[in-house]
Amino acid sequence: MIRDPHAHGRLVQAGGAPLSRARLAVVMLHGRGGSPEDMLGLAGHLGLPDIAFVAPEAAGRSWWPQSFLAPLSENEPGLSSGLRLIGRAVDMLGSEGIGPERTMIMGFSQGACLALEYTARNGKGLYAAAGLSGGLVGTGEDPGPAQDALYGYRPKQFDYDTRFSGTKIFIGCHERDPHIPLARVRTSQEVFAKMGAEISVQIYPGAGHGIVDDEIKVLRGLLNGPS
């Protein structure tokens, strides 16, 4: 087994501003089967020429093999490797003069879960984070029984040491997302609120698993915030 499967993934930058002139930077994490170019396409829809966008690539286009609801051991070493890759991207931005206070971590689907988990574990001082169709992965297994509200999986523990001050976090998800249970979205909201984040959640009616226009508007609003 490869201990750090995402260690040599590409880190792609395209569109927006060069790092030397960027007002903010966004680390964009693709979903299962996606690519950095998919996320950079989303950056184009945001239409923010003063923002730098960088997108890491998962090995085999998947950050981990099972559902994010599965026991943590079933998604290792992918989960830990993905978290380290985000850390390296944040360090790279720092070396270019863009610190955490000017950095946003965001993702879609599996990438959204990874973005939110990185933020909960390591996101102190970040400007913002966003999970589009995602929720927290968790830090351990809960002894409780499997739940229909979690699509037949057992609950998780969410024990994080991070405390936020001013970090804005957005989670958007459909009411009946086939991959992201509403119960986990609401738990994620509660966990981030207890950690001191400025958390906002938007639940879209009906079934679906995709990025909607309202989420693009929310992201644009977040990124237009600081001067």
N, C-alpha and C positions, 0 to 999 in steps of 0.2 A: 504493500500500500504506500502511495506517495504521501508523505507527511504534510507537505505544503503544496497542494495541487495548483493553487492559484498564484504561486510565487512568480511565475514568469509570464503572466498574462499581460496583454497590451494595455497601455494607458493612452487613450486616444484623445486628442484635443482638436476641435474643429469649430469654425464659426465663432461668433461673439468677439470678445476682446482678447488680445495677447495678454499673458500673465503680467507682463511689465506695466500694463496700463489698465488692468481690470479694477473695477470698483469692488466687486465681489467675485468669488469663485464658487462653482457648484460641482460637486462630485456626483455623477449620475450612474446609478446601478441598474443594469438591465434585468429582465425577468428570465425565467427558465426558457431556454431555446432562443433567447434574444441575443443582441450584440451591442457593443458600444455605439455602433452607427445608428441603431434604433433610437437610443436615448438622445444622441446628438440631433436626430431629426426632431425630437420633441423640443430641444433647445431652439431650433429654428422657428418653431411655432410661437415661442415666447417673445421673440422679437426684441431682445435686449442687447444691443451692440456693445454695452460697456461691461458686460458680465463674461467671465471666462468659464468655459464648460469643459470638464475632463470626465472621461468615462472609462473605467476599468473593464477588463474582459475576464469572465469566468472560464476556467478550463472546461472544455466540452460544452460550453454555453449553459452551464448549470452550476449554481453555487453549492448545492448539496443534492443528494439523490432522492430523498423522501419528502413528504409534506413537512412544512415547518411546524406542524402540530405533533409530529412523531417524536418519540423519545430522542433526546439530544444525541445519545451515542450513535443513533442510526444515521445522523447527518454529519458526523465527524469523519475525517478531518476537514471537510469542506467548510463548515461554519467557521471554525477558528481561522482557517486559511483566508477566508473572505474578509473576516474582521481585520486580520493583519494587513491585507492588501489595501483596505480603506485607510488604515493607519499610515501606510507608506505614501498613499496619495496625499493625505493631509500633511505629512512631513515634507513632501515635495513642494506643495503650495507654500508652506512656511519658509522653505529655502528660497523661494521666489518673492518673499516679502508679503505673502497673503496669509495672515494668521487665522486661527479658529474663529475669532470674532468677525471675520469677513468671509467665512466659509459656510456653505449650506451642503448638507448631505441629503440626497433624495434618491428614490428608486421606485420601480414599478413591480408589483407582484412579488416574486421571490426576492427581487432586488429591494423592494420596499421593506420587506421583513428584515433583510440584512441591514438596510440603512437605519431603521428604527432600533435594531438591536445594538448596532455600533454606537448610536447616539446615547442609548441608555447606559451602556457600559463605559464609554470613553468620550462622551460628547460635552463634557464641561467646557464652557467658554465658546461653544459653537454659536454662530449667528442664528442658524435655523436648521430644521430638518423636515422632511416630508416623506410620507409613505402613501403612495397611490395604490390602493388595493393591497393592504398589508397590515401586519400587526406584530407585536413583540414575539420573539422566539422563546425567551425565558432562560432562566439560569439553572433550573433543576426540575426534577420530577416531583409532582404532588402525589401523595398517597391516595387521593380520592379516586373514585371509580370513573370509568369512561362516561362521557356525557353526549347526549344527542346534540346539545347546543354547540359542541366542539367536534361535530361530525364523527362521533364515535371514538374520539381520542380522549385520553386522560388529561386533566389540567396540569399546568406547570407552576413552578415557583418563580417569583420575580424579585430577586434580592439584588438590588443595585446600590452602590455606594455614591453614585453621582448625585450632585445637587446643582440645580440650574439657577441661574440668575439672569433673566432677560432672554434666554433662548426660546425662540418661537418654533412650535412643532405643529404640523398639520397632518391629519390622516383623513383620506377620502376613501370611501368604499360603498359598493352597492349593498342594499339591504339583504339581498339573497345572492351573495357572491359564492360560486361553487367551490372556491378554494379557501376563502377567508371568512370564517364564521363571525357573525356580528358580535357574538359573546366575547371573542378575543379582541375585537376592535374596542369594545367598551372597557374591557380589562386594561388594555394598553392606555386608554385615555385616563383611567383612574391612577395607574401607576405613574405616568408622566406628571399628572397633576400633583401627586404626593411628593414628587421629586422637585417641584417648584418650577416646572416648565410652563410657558404660556401656550397651553395646548388647545387646539381647536379641531373638531371632528365634523365632517359632513357625510351624512349617510344619504345615498341616492336611492330613490324608490325602485322597487322591482329587482329583477335578476340581471346580473351582468358581471363582467370582469374585463374592464378596460378603462382607459383614461377618457374622461368626459371634458367638455369645454369649460365647465365651471371650475374644474381643478386647474386648468391652465390659467384661468383668471386669478385664482387664489395664489398660485405660484408667482405669477407676474406681480401681484400686489405685495407679496413677501419680499421679492427681490427689488422692488422699487422703493422699499422702505428707507434704508439708510442713505445718507448723502455722502 
